[in-house]
Amino acid sequence: MELADVLVKPLLTEKTTFLKDAARQVVFYVHPGANKIEVRRAVEKVFDVKVEAVRIVRRAPLARERQGRVVGRKPGWKKAYVTLGRDDKIEFFEGV
């Protein structure tokens, strides 16, 4: 898998903003087939930072029900919590 395909997009919520400030962690949606080693290499290459640890969380697709009948599926996703080195930082909104 190409490193450009591993990181889908950053996840920017209240919780992830708190994690970024308190625990030096950033959160990304990642490709469903990516593993920790690929995520580490992609973040280090794209953002030029040192990665200490990577944790991956996966949610399976869910059945969408309406009035008791299954009418479709909600897509699953995979996200990675990336802990950065002591002096490293990733800013998504610089100069805003």
C-alpha positions as CSV (number, residue, x, y, z in Angstrom):
1,M,0.0,0.0,0.0
2,E,1.3,3.5,-0.9
3,L,2.0,5.8,2.0
4,A,-0.3,8.5,0.4
5,D,-3.2,6.1,0.6
6,V,-2.8,5.3,4.3
7,L,-4.0,8.5,5.9
8,V,-7.6,9.4,4.8
9,K,-8.2,12.5,6.8
10,P,-7.6,14.0,10.3
11,L,-10.4,13.7,12.8
12,L,-11.1,17.1,14.3
13,T,-13.6,17.0,17.2
14,E,-13.6,18.4,20.8
15,K,-12.2,15.2,22.2
16,T,-9.4,15.0,19.7
17,T,-8.5,18.7,20.2
18,F,-8.2,18.0,24.0
19,L,-6.1,14.9,23.3
20,K,-3.8,17.0,21.0
21,D,-3.2,19.5,23.8
22,A,-3.1,17.2,26.8
23,A,-1.5,14.0,25.6
24,R,0.4,15.0,22.3
25,Q,-2.0,12.7,20.3
26,V,-3.5,13.3,16.9
27,V,-6.3,11.2,15.4
28,F,-6.7,10.2,11.8
29,Y,-9.2,8.2,9.8
30,V,-7.0,5.6,8.1
31,H,-7.4,3.1,5.2
32,P,-9.2,-0.1,6.4
33,G,-6.3,-2.3,5.4
34,A,-3.6,-0.2,7.0
35,N,-1.6,-1.5,10.0
36,K,0.3,0.3,12.8
37,I,3.6,0.2,11.0
38,E,2.2,1.8,7.8
39,V,0.4,4.5,9.8
40,R,3.7,5.3,11.7
41,R,5.7,5.6,8.4
42,A,3.0,7.7,6.7
43,V,2.7,10.2,9.6
44,E,6.5,10.5,10.0
45,K,7.0,11.1,6.3
46,V,4.1,13.4,5.6
47,F,4.4,15.6,8.7
48,D,8.1,15.2,9.4
49,V,7.6,14.3,13.1
50,K,8.7,11.5,15.4
51,V,6.0,9.0,16.3
52,E,6.2,7.3,19.7
53,A,3.1,5.0,19.5
54,V,0.1,4.1,17.4
55,R,-3.2,2.7,18.6
56,I,-5.8,1.6,16.1
57,V,-9.6,1.4,16.6
58,R,-11.9,-0.3,14.2
59,R,-15.7,-0.2,13.9
60,A,-17.4,-2.8,11.9
61,P,-20.2,-1.9,9.4
62,L,-23.6,-1.8,11.0
63,A,-27.0,-2.7,9.6
64,R,-29.3,0.3,9.1
65,E,-32.8,-0.6,10.2
66,R,-36.1,1.2,9.5
67,Q,-39.3,0.0,11.1
68,G,-37.7,-3.3,12.0
69,R,-36.4,-4.1,8.5
70,V,-32.8,-4.0,7.3
71,V,-32.7,-1.4,4.5
72,G,-28.9,-0.9,4.1
73,R,-25.6,-0.6,5.9
74,K,-23.7,2.1,7.7
75,P,-20.1,2.0,6.6
76,G,-17.4,0.9,9.1
77,W,-14.2,2.9,9.7
78,K,-10.8,2.6,11.1
79,K,-9.0,5.4,13.0
80,A,-5.5,5.7,14.5
81,Y,-4.5,7.5,17.7
82,V,-0.9,8.7,17.0
83,T,1.2,9.7,20.0
84,L,3.9,12.2,18.9
85,G,7.4,12.8,20.3
86,R,8.1,15.2,23.1
87,D,9.0,18.2,21.0
88,D,6.9,17.4,17.9
89,K,3.6,19.0,17.0
90,I,1.1,18.9,14.1
91,E,-1.0,22.0,13.4
92,F,-3.9,21.6,11.0
93,F,-5.0,25.2,11.1
94,E,-1.9,27.3,11.0
95,G,-2.4,31.0,10.6
96,V,-6.2,30.9,10.9
